[in-house]
Amino acid sequence: MARKRRKHLLIGIIACLCLLVSGWFSFGPGFANNNSREVTIGIVGQSKAEAAIWHKVDQKAQRDYGIKVKTKVFTDYNQPNKALKNGDIDLNAIQTTTFMHTWSKANHTKIVSLGQTYIAPIRLYSKKYHKLNQLPQGATIAIPSDAATESRALYVLKNAGLIKLRPSHKLKTIADIIQNRQNLKIKEVSDEQCARIIDSVSAVIVNNDFAIPAGLGPKETIYTEPINHDSAGAINNICARADQKDNSDYAKVVKCYQTAETKRLYRKYYGDMQQAVWDVKLN
């Protein structure tokens, strides 16, 4: 009888262990593959750096929360917002705060930020001068003519102490310059042309998308955009539709992005060209 009871007890223990293991594989955070949820994120292009960053995010999300993070690559910056609006993707990580607000207003929809990612500071470049204080009276400075980037560039010149701007919350234009003591000639040029005309102007502000391919770097840099209240609109975001702003899975994906590992990958691939801002307090 004792042997029979021990046999039944052993069978019961084994059955309990099987249930525990089965439950862990079904619900445990590290083994949720069979029941994992998927979150699709829209991005533009997929550089080696972007691929590495989202691979790490996916690994952490699967390990910690059982969430599979997939990226969908688009070729321009309007497509991901249209896809988000239509529900073809869950999130996107392609836009600055200014772009997000401008696009939402123009397209009569509401896209919101679930978390900040990085800023890629733009720079004032020159091949004629090595320091900001060397710019002469009447110097010609070229800036991008795209509305959002022009406003950002004017704030860069303001922070450099070269001009003063009329206070307002709207996008800035040349008409908002209220002080220009050096009588600088501010020349509006299409974004893609800025780097190409560096030899014919005193200095030029170039978006990083064009500065890097043109080989512009520290040698030509005479001023770098500071990370402060004026540059808040240039911060990039992970975005969702407004009706999904409280989605807990999406919040977990953002958490998996905002890590020390992502910062390490920024430094590895971008150096100081891209800086994490999700834990930066703007002055």
C-alpha positions as CSV (number, residue, x, y, z in Angstrom):
1,M,0.0,0.0,0.0
2,A,2.9,2.4,0.9
3,R,4.5,1.7,-2.4
4,K,1.2,2.3,-4.2
5,R,0.8,5.6,-2.4
6,R,4.3,6.7,-3.3
7,K,3.6,5.8,-6.9
8,H,0.4,8.0,-6.9
9,L,2.3,10.8,-5.1
10,L,5.1,10.7,-7.7
11,I,2.5,10.7,-10.6
12,G,0.8,13.7,-8.9
13,I,4.1,15.6,-8.6
14,I,5.0,15.0,-12.2
15,A,1.6,16.2,-13.3
16,C,2.0,19.4,-11.3
17,L,5.4,20.0,-12.8
18,C,4.0,19.5,-16.3
19,L,1.2,22.1,-15.6
20,L,3.8,24.6,-14.2
21,V,6.1,24.2,-17.2
22,S,3.1,24.5,-19.6
23,G,1.9,27.6,-17.8
24,W,5.4,29.2,-18.0
25,F,5.7,28.6,-21.7
26,S,2.2,30.0,-22.3
27,F,2.5,33.0,-20.0
28,G,6.1,33.5,-18.9
29,P,7.7,36.7,-20.3
30,G,10.7,34.9,-21.7
31,F,8.7,32.2,-23.6
32,A,5.6,33.9,-24.9
33,N,6.3,33.1,-28.5
34,N,3.2,31.0,-29.0
35,N,0.9,33.8,-27.8
36,S,3.1,36.8,-28.6
37,R,1.5,40.0,-29.7
38,E,2.9,41.9,-32.7
39,V,3.4,45.7,-32.9
40,T,4.4,47.0,-36.3
41,I,6.4,50.3,-36.5
42,G,6.8,52.4,-39.6
43,I,10.2,53.8,-40.3
44,V,11.8,55.6,-43.3
45,G,14.7,53.8,-44.9
46,Q,16.6,51.2,-42.9
47,S,20.2,51.9,-42.3
48,K,22.5,49.5,-40.5
49,A,22.1,51.6,-37.4
50,E,18.3,51.6,-37.5
51,A,18.3,47.8,-38.1
52,A,20.5,47.2,-35.1
53,I,18.5,49.4,-32.8
54,W,15.1,47.9,-33.7
55,H,16.6,44.4,-33.5
56,K,17.6,45.1,-29.9
57,V,14.2,46.6,-29.1
58,D,12.5,43.5,-30.6
59,Q,14.7,41.2,-28.5
60,K,13.9,43.0,-25.3
61,A,10.2,43.3,-26.0
62,Q,9.9,39.6,-26.7
63,R,12.0,38.7,-23.7
64,D,10.3,41.0,-21.2
65,Y,6.7,41.3,-22.5
66,G,6.1,38.7,-25.1
67,I,5.7,41.4,-27.8
68,K,7.1,40.9,-31.3
69,V,8.3,44.3,-32.7
70,K,8.3,44.4,-36.5
71,T,9.4,47.3,-38.7
72,K,7.8,48.4,-42.0
73,V,10.0,50.5,-44.2
74,F,8.7,53.4,-46.2
75,T,10.4,55.6,-48.7
76,D,9.2,59.1,-47.6
77,Y,7.9,60.9,-44.5
78,N,4.2,61.2,-45.4
79,Q,3.5,57.5,-46.0
80,P,4.0,56.3,-42.4
81,N,1.5,58.8,-41.1
82,K,-1.0,57.9,-43.7
83,A,-0.5,54.2,-42.8
84,L,-0.9,55.0,-39.1
85,K,-4.1,57.0,-39.8
86,N,-5.5,54.0,-41.8
87,G,-4.5,51.4,-39.2
88,D,-2.0,49.7,-41.5
89,I,0.7,50.1,-38.8
90,D,0.5,50.5,-35.1
91,L,3.2,53.1,-34.4
92,N,5.8,55.0,-36.4
93,A,9.2,56.5,-35.5
94,I,9.8,59.0,-38.3
95,Q,9.0,62.5,-37.2
96,T,9.9,65.5,-35.2
97,T,7.4,67.2,-32.9
98,T,6.9,70.0,-35.3
99,F,6.3,67.7,-38.3
100,M,3.8,65.7,-36.2
101,H,1.7,68.8,-35.3
102,T,1.9,70.2,-38.8
103,W,0.9,67.0,-40.5
104,S,-1.9,66.3,-38.1
105,K,-3.4,69.8,-38.7
106,A,-3.0,69.6,-42.4
107,N,-4.6,66.1,-42.6
108,H,-7.4,66.6,-40.1
109,T,-6.2,63.8,-37.9
110,K,-4.6,63.4,-34.5
111,I,-1.2,61.8,-34.1
112,V,0.4,61.9,-30.7
113,S,3.8,61.2,-29.2
114,L,4.1,58.2,-26.9
115,G,7.7,58.9,-26.2
116,Q,10.7,60.9,-27.3
117,T,13.7,59.3,-29.0
118,Y,16.5,61.5,-30.2
119,I,17.5,64.8,-31.7
120,A,20.0,65.1,-34.6
121,P,21.5,68.6,-34.0
122,I,21.9,70.6,-37.2
123,R,25.0,72.7,-37.6
124,L,26.3,75.9,-39.1
125,Y,29.1,75.0,-41.5
126,S,31.8,77.1,-43.2
127,K,34.8,76.5,-45.4
128,K,35.9,80.1,-45.1
129,Y,35.9,80.6,-41.4
130,H,36.9,78.4,-38.4
131,K,35.0,80.2,-35.6
132,L,31.7,81.9,-35.2
133,N,33.2,85.2,-34.2
134,Q,35.2,85.3,-37.5
135,L,32.0,85.9,-39.5
136,P,32.3,89.5,-40.9
137,Q,29.7,92.2,-41.2
138,G,27.4,91.5,-44.2
139,A,28.3,87.8,-44.3
140,T,25.9,85.6,-46.4
141,I,24.4,82.7,-44.5
142,A,22.3,80.2,-46.4
143,I,19.5,78.3,-44.6
144,P,17.1,75.6,-45.8
145,S,13.8,77.0,-47.2
146,D,11.6,74.2,-46.0
147,A,9.2,75.8,-43.5
148,A,10.0,73.6,-40.5
149,T,13.7,73.5,-41.2
150,E,13.9,77.2,-41.9
151,S,12.3,77.9,-38.5
152,R,14.7,75.6,-36.8
153,A,17.7,77.1,-38.6
154,L,16.7,80.6,-37.5
155,Y,16.6,79.4,-33.9
156,V,20.1,78.1,-34.4
157,L,21.3,81.6,-35.5
158,K,19.4,83.1,-32.6
159,N,21.1,80.8,-30.1
160,A,24.4,81.5,-31.7
161,G,23.8,85.2,-30.9
162,L,23.7,86.3,-34.5
163,I,20.1,87.5,-34.6
164,K,17.1,88.0,-32.4
165,L,13.6,86.7,-33.3
166,R,10.1,88.0,-32.7
167,P,8.5,86.0,-29.8
168,S,5.7,83.7,-30.9
169,H,4.9,80.0,-31.0
170,K,4.5,79.8,-34.8
171,L,7.2,78.6,-37.3
172,K,9.7,81.4,-37.8
173,T,10.6,83.0,-41.1
174,I,13.1,85.7,-42.1
175,A,10.3,88.2,-41.5
176,D,10.5,87.4,-37.8
177,I,14.1,88.7,-37.5
178,I,13.9,91.8,-35.3
179,Q,17.7,92.3,-34.7
180,N,20.6,91.6,-37.1
181,R,23.5,93.7,-35.9
182,Q,26.0,92.2,-38.3
183,N,23.7,92.9,-41.2
184,L,23.9,89.3,-42.2
185,K,22.4,88.4,-45.5
186,I,20.1,85.4,-44.8
187,K,19.6,83.4,-48.0
188,E,16.9,80.8,-48.3
189,V,17.9,77.7,-50.3
190,S,16.3,74.3,-51.0
191,D,17.4,71.7,-48.4
192,E,19.2,69.6,-51.0
193,Q,21.2,72.6,-52.3
194,C,22.5,73.9,-49.0
195,A,25.6,71.7,-48.9
196,R,26.4,72.3,-52.5
197,I,26.7,76.0,-52.2
198,I,29.0,76.1,-49.1
199,D,31.9,77.4,-51.2
200,S,29.9,80.4,-52.4
201,V,28.6,81.7,-49.1
202,S,30.1,82.6,-45.7
203,A,28.3,79.8,-43.9
204,V,25.4,77.5,-44.3
205,I,23.1,75.5,-42.1
206,V,22.7,72.0,-43.5
207,N,20.3,69.3,-42.5
208,N,22.1,66.1,-41.4
209,D,20.5,64.1,-44.1
210,F,22.5,66.2,-46.6
211,A,25.5,67.1,-44.5
212,I,26.7,63.6,-43.9
213,P,26.7,62.5,-47.6
214,A,28.4,65.8,-48.5
215,G,31.3,65.0,-46.1
216,L,30.6,67.9,-43.8
217,G,31.8,67.3,-40.3
218,P,33.7,68.8,-37.3
219,K,36.3,70.5,-39.5
220,E,33.6,72.7,-41.2
221,T,31.4,73.1,-38.1
222,I,31.4,76.6,-36.5
223,Y,28.3,76.2,-34.4
224,T,26.1,73.3,-33.3
225,E,22.4,73.5,-32.4
226,P,22.0,73.3,-28.6
227,I,19.4,71.0,-27.0
228,N,17.1,73.5,-25.3
229,H,13.5,74.8,-25.4
230,D,14.1,76.3,-28.8
231,S,15.0,72.9,-30.3
232,A,12.1,71.1,-28.7
233,G,10.2,70.9,-32.1
234,A,13.2,69.1,-33.6
235,I,13.0,66.1,-31.2
236,N,11.9,62.9,-32.8
237,N,9.2,60.7,-31.4
238,I,7.5,57.3,-31.4
239,C,3.9,58.1,-32.4
240,A,0.5,56.6,-32.4
241,R,-3.1,57.6,-33.3
242,A,-4.6,59.6,-30.5
243,D,-7.2,56.9,-29.8
244,Q,-4.4,54.5,-29.0
245,K,-2.4,56.7,-26.7
246,D,-3.2,54.5,-23.7
247,N,-2.4,51.2,-25.3
248,S,-0.2,49.3,-22.8
249,D,1.6,47.2,-25.4
250,Y,2.7,50.3,-27.2
251,A,3.9,51.9,-23.9
252,K,6.0,48.8,-23.4
253,V,7.6,49.0,-26.8
254,V,8.6,52.6,-26.1
255,K,10.1,51.5,-22.8
256,C,12.1,48.9,-24.6
257,Y,13.4,51.6,-26.9
258,Q,14.3,54.1,-24.2
259,T,17.3,52.1,-22.8
260,A,21.0,52.4,-22.1
261,E,21.5,49.9,-24.9
262,T,19.9,52.2,-27.4
263,K,22.1,55.1,-26.3
264,R,25.1,52.8,-26.7
265,L,24.1,52.1,-30.3
266,Y,23.6,55.8,-30.9
267,R,27.2,56.4,-29.9
268,K,28.5,53.5,-31.9
269,Y,26.8,54.4,-35.2
270,Y,26.2,58.2,-35.0
271,G,28.8,59.6,-32.6
272,D,27.6,63.1,-31.6
273,M,25.4,63.4,-34.7
274,Q,22.4,61.9,-32.8
275,Q,21.6,62.3,-29.2
276,A,19.1,60.6,-26.9
277,V,16.7,63.1,-25.3
278,W,14.0,61.0,-23.5
279,D,15.6,61.8,-20.2
280,V,16.9,65.3,-21.0
281,K,15.4,68.3,-19.3
282,L,15.1,71.2,-21.7
283,N,16.1,74.7,-20.4
